[in-house]
Amino acid sequence: MEVMTFNIDNDRRNLVDDKQNFNIDFHDSKYNWLEARQYEEGMRQIEVHVVHGDGSPVDLTGVNPVFEGWLPEGVYRIMDAKHSVMIDAQNGIFRFDFPAQAFQVAGSYKQAFFRLMKDGKSVATLEFSLDVMADKVISGLVPSDYITPFEDLYGKLQDYITKANGDFDTAMTQWKKDVANLITNLNADVGGINLTITEIKAQLSALDGKIKADGLLTQAEFDAQIKIVNQTIADALDKLQGNIIVGDNITIGKKVNISNQSAIENIKSLVDPALFNFVFFTDCHYDQWNDPNRTGLDRLNNALLTDGSVDAIIAGGDNVDGGSALYDIVLSQHKEFINDMLLYHNGSSDKFILKGNHDDASGRPVAYLRTGDVQFAGTKPIPANDLKRMYNNSALLNGEIRNGNSNYFYKDYPEKKVRLIGLDSNDTPEVLKSDGTSKYPGLIYMGYQEEQINWLANVALQNVPENYTTVIVGHIHADAMKDSVDENNIYGDHYYNVDLVNQAINNFMRGTSSTLTSTTKDWEVSVKADFTSQGKRLMAGYIHGHQHKDNYTSDLGFNNIGITCSIGSDASNPSDDGWVVVSVDPANQTIQLRGFGHATSRSFKFINA
């Protein structure tokens, strides 16, 4: 039996240059490999050892290893979650018995690796070389996707029918529910879903005659039930086909169209690489089901076309709309956005995700408060720590400085003499009311807590070199306090401690000192902001979204610059888009915005203390 060892800390390979024609060259490789004959079944096994960087075993207790492979012809995929056998979990050893479907097509796998799943989380091994030698003597399996959760489910259909015994309605209801749940859970794999649904329909057709012959139900009853099942499947596919279109580069969302490519290439040509440049893309409100929200990932891909041409790309919040009644759907939308933003583009630009007031999905309980809509009864926001984990904050993917795994950060760009600070303007207390519901649903309660304000005043704005310029990004506007309403008004927006953040910024710019205080219950603050020893510093501006329009104010003592929403305002034109490339020029003390789509191009001088 072949033995493979994967070091999940030290194994690495170079990125593939040509993502259109994805191919990993294993020639003279030291990596693991396996060779099999076409149509082998059941006896091809490997023993897998998983170790840390120091060679110590990875504890696989509770882990389910999943084999994921992209077959040699680049059309079909394998996702096998049930053919692993744990041999010695504590010492990181399992056996994998390859199914016949893994050897359907002769040639070299385009990609093959193991994903180790536990409690909804995962870590993947490096790829291994998997070659399938041709068998010219016999013909075997017809190539197809092989996704074990689906295989298991439609394999159970016979059991549903056998157990019906006249109670066909109950059996089919359960089966439809299981299909719908599985579609939700695997909605990122549209190709697999389409193929599997076709096979489900074929199996239903094959069972048609048997069901009638056994006399379990009448022809009319059967036809009525099958019509419902087929409609359920068709509806689910309609939704999926409109949401996740996997292109040749295996990214989420449609490719950037020619017209947008031309406009974006024109913007890129105007970018001066000597300046600090970043894309601010905000308020796309991605939602799988609703136009123009459902094209949010397509619009994100427009912005990501600048990857490698700017220093950073920043998603400014309200990345998802968060309005679905189904919690799992909201999580799925976040996963798609985050994957597209952080994982599927390999340019040199840093990528940061800010949190907006829609991102915690608190619009669902707010909708219940406002309308009494029962589909939202009992819904709750996404916990703050869950969002931090989903955003991969603790990984410090861009070498930034955070407060633990906070949604706020800063990073210095020494070659550009710039410090970039990102704030979490939905830093709301997770306080529950007596009925167990959230007291401060983030959709309408926004602002900053003491810990973040202290971090801003005494970490992020301190030790800034004298020749640096600082730029701050956040979701809500810096003059938000003027829009705040009574705390108990569920139809308006509430803002807390935004004025204290502004005060800290002014102290920073002027080299002064003050005490930032608030006595508002649950939002108490007492922080010393002292910049007297540091002295005056340059501040380019505060860039934000949230208001869905381009705007500007300067009466706070610094540039407060609003960027329009990516989602646009024309529901009949879901491709409508808008975002900016921001260029900070410390030498000339200007901040320039070049607009894409309906975003406005503008330029502002720094406001000096």
Secondary structure, DSSP 4 states (H G I P E B T S, - for coil): -EEEEEETTT---PPPS-STT-----TT--S-EEEEETT--S--EEEEEEE-TTSPBP--TT-EEEEEEE-TTSS-EEEESSSEEEEEGGGTEEEEE--GGGGSS-EE-SEEEEEEEETTEEEEPPP-EEEEE---S---PPP--EEHHHHHHHHTHHHHHHHHTT-HHHHHHHHHHHHHHHHHHTTT-HHHHHHHHHHHHHHHHHHHHHHHHHTSS-HHHHHHHHHHHHHHHHHHHHHHHTT----TT--SSPPPPHHHHHHHHHHHHH--TTSEEEEEE----B-SSSTTGGGHHHHHHHHHTTTTTSSEEEE-S--B----S-HHHHHHHHHHHHHHHHTS--SS-EEEE---TTTT-THHHHHHHHH--GGGTT--PPPHHHHHHHTTGGG-TTS-EESTT-S-EEEEETTTTEEEEE--TB-----B-TTSSBSS-TTTEEE--HHHHHHIIIIITSS--TT-EEEEE-SS-TTGGGG---TT-TTS-EEESHHHHHHHHHHHHHT-EEEEEE-STT--EEEEEE-TTT---EEEEEEE-SSSS-EEE-TTSS-EEE---TT-S-TT-TT--EEEEEEEETTTTEEEEEEEETPPPEEEEPPP-
